[in-house]
C-alpha cells in the first residue's frame, strides 16, 4: 500500500545505525494546547520528519488516544504513543504507553506505580526547573534510592527547549551523567504547531517498539534548539484562553480523584 505524501523520517546514521526522531512531549487542545489533535497529526505528517510522537496532555489521555487512532486510520508514516503529563504532589511526571488516565496529585511514588502498572514508562520532564512544576533534585534522589519494587524512573527529559528547560539544562545533564545514569529523551513541550519537533529523541529504528527497545538499551539521544522569545510569545494568548476554558471542564474529575484519595467515596468513575 502506498503511503501518503510527506517528509521522510530523519534517517540519520550514527555508528552504522539509522536513527529516527521522536517528539515525546506534545500538548493538544484536548488539554491546554492551542492546536487540535487533527491539526497536530496533519502537521507532523506534512511538515516534519518525525517518525514518532507522543501526545502528553495534562492528566488526560483522550487527545492522545484520538491522535493514535487518527494516524493509524489514515495510514500516516509516523506512530503515536499515548502519553500523559501527570500532576503529582511532587511535580510533573510523564507516562508513555498509557491506556487510561492516572489520578492527579498522588505522591510521586504512587504515580510511578500506577504508570508502571499499565505497562507504561516514567519520564521526568523539565527536571529541577524553578520555572515549572518540576520534580526537584531531592525528590528525584528519593525515588532513585527507593528499594520498593517498581519505583524507578525509566528516563529523564534531557532537552526541553522552553525557558523552563533552558535554565536547568546544564545542571540536568551533569546530574544525569554523574549520578542518575538514566536514558535521555528530548521533547518539545509544544503547545503550538510551530513548536513541534524543536526538541526530539534520536533512536535507532522507526517505530514505537524500536524506541522502547532503544530506551531499555540506553541507546537514545536528546537534541533540539532552545526557543526564542518570539516563539515563546507566539500564540500565548490562545494557549491561556484554552487553559481558562478547558481546565474548568476537567475540575470535577480532578476533584473526584482527590475525594477518592482521602477515602470519602469509592466512586471509580
N, C-alpha and C positions, 0 to 999 in steps of 0.2 A: 504493500500500500504506500503511495506517495505521501510525504509529509507536507503540511502547509509551509508556504514560504516564510522565511525569517532568518535572522543571523545564525550562523553555525556556532556551536559551542566553542569555548576558548581554545581547547585542544593544545595547550602549552606542553612542551616536552621538557621534563626535568629528570635527569639521570635515567634516560631511556623509557620513562613512563609518561603517558599522556594524561595531563591534569585538566579537569574542568572546574568551572566556577559555580559556587553556590552562595546565594544571599539568604542567610538563615534568620533574619530579623527584620520582618516587614509588617507594617500595620495597615489595616484596611478600614474602610468606612463602616464595617461591621463593629469596629471599636472606635478609636479616636483618630484614625487616619482620614485623609481627605479624599482618597480615591476609592471607587467601588471595587469589589472583587473582580468584576468583569474587566474594568479598566486596567487593573493590575496584570491580569493574565494576558491581555492583549498587548500591553506594553512590554512585558517580559518576552513574549513571543516575537514581536516585531521590531523591538528597539534595543535589545540586549543580546549578549552571548551567554547568558546564564543557562546552565544545564539543570539547575535545581534551585528551588526557592522554598522558604517556609514562611507562612503567614502566622504571626505571633501576636494577635490582639490580646489586650489585657484581660485576663481572667475569663476568656471565651474561646471556643473553637468553631463557632458557627461559620464565620467567614473563611477559616482555613479549610473546613470540610467542603464548603461550596467551591472554593478555588481548586481543590484536588479533583473534585468531580467534573468541574468545567473543563480543566486542562485535559483530563483523560478522555472525556466525551468528544472533544474537538480534535483529538489526536495531535496535540501540540508536542513539540520536540523536547520539552522540559518536564520535569516532575515536580509535584508539590508535596511537601511534608506538612502534615497538620501539626501546628505548634500553638503555644500559648505563653504569654509572659505573665506569670502568676505573681500577685502581690502577697508576699509573705509578711510575717511580723518583723522580719529581719532584712527586708529588701526584695527587689525583684529577682525572679528566677525563671529562666526559660525552660519549658518542657517541649521536646520534639518527639515525633512519632506517637502522638496522642490520639485518642478516640473520643474522649469526653473531657469536659472541663474539670478543673481541680478547684475546690473551695478556696476562697481567698482568706488572707490573714490567719493562716495557721503558722506554726513555727517553721523555721527553715527545714528542720529535720523531718517533720510530718509531711511537709510539701514534697521533699525529695522522696520520701517513702511512697507517697501517693503517685508520683510520676513514674517511679520505677515499677510500681505495682501494675501499671498499664503497659509495661514493656517499653516505656519511654526513656529518654536520656535527659540529663540535667546539665544546663549550661548557665554559668554566671555571667549575666550581661552587664556591660559598663561597670565592672567591679571597682570598688574603692573610690567611686567618684563622689565628691561633695556636691555635685550639681544635679544629681538624680537620686531616686530612691534605690540606692545600691547596697549590696552586701559588702560590709567592710572587712578589713583585714582580720580582725579578731574573730569575727563570725565565720569567715572562710576557714580559719585555722581550727575553730571549734568542730566544724564538720570534718576537716582533714584528719583530725586526731580521734574522731569517733571510732569506736570499736563495734558499734551496732551494725548488724548485717544490713546491707542495702543503703546505708547512709554514706554517700560519696558523690562528688561531682564527676561528671563524665568529660567535661571540657570547660575552658574559660574563653570568654569573648576577648581576644587579644587585640582586636582592632574594631573600634566603634568610632565612626567618623564625626559624630556630633561633638559639640563643645564639652558635653559631659564625659565623653570618652577621651577627648584630647587632653584634658587637664590631668588625667591619671595614667595616660598611655605608657610613659616610660616606667613608672612605678609598677604597673601591671606586668610589663614584660620582664622586668628584673625579678619581681616576686615569683612569677611563674618559673622563670629559668633557674632560680636559686633555691626555691622552697617547694612549690606545688608540683612542678613537672607534669602538668596536665596537657592534653592535646589542645591546640589552639584553633579557634574559629574566628571568622570575621563576619559581621552582619551590619547592614546599613542603618538599622533602626529607623528606616524611612517611614514617613507619614505622608509623603507626596511622591508622585510618579518619578519626577526628575532625580530623586534621591536614591532610587532603587539601584543597587549594584555599585554604589560608591564605596562600599566595603564588601569583602567577599571571602569565602573559604576556597582555597585550592585543594583539590583532592583527586587521586588517581581514579579514572573511570568516568562514568557519566550519570549513573542512577543513584537513587536514594539508598539502595542496598550497597552500592560501591562506597558511598560516603560513610555509611555506618561502619563498614569494614575498615575503611581508612582511619576512622576515629579510633576504633579498637586497636589498630596497629600504630597509632600515633603518627600517622603519615598525612597530616594536613598542615596547611599554612594559611595564616591570616594576612590579608593585604587590603589596601584601599587608599583613598585620599580624604583628608580631612575637609569638612565643609567650609566654604567661605561664609562671610557674614550674609551675603546676598542669598545663598542657598538656605541658610537658617531662617531668614525673614520671609522668603517667598512662600506664600500660602499659609502663613502663620495664622492669619485671621480666620481662614477656612477651617484650619485644624482646631482652633479654640472654639469656634461655633459648633463643630462636630462633638467636641468634648462636652459642651454645655447641653446639647440636645440629645446625645446618645447615652451618656452615662446615667442621667436620671432614670432612664428606662431600665437600667440594669440594677439599680439600687435595691429593689425589692428582693431580687435573687440574692444579692450580696448580704442583705440583712438576714435572710433565712439561713445563710451559711453561718453567720455569727450566732444566731439563736440556737442552731443545732449544736454548735461547738460548746456552748455553755450549758447544754443539756435541757433547754426549755421545750424542745419539740423533737420528735423523731421523724418529722416530715422529710422524705428523701427527695422531693421534687425541687 
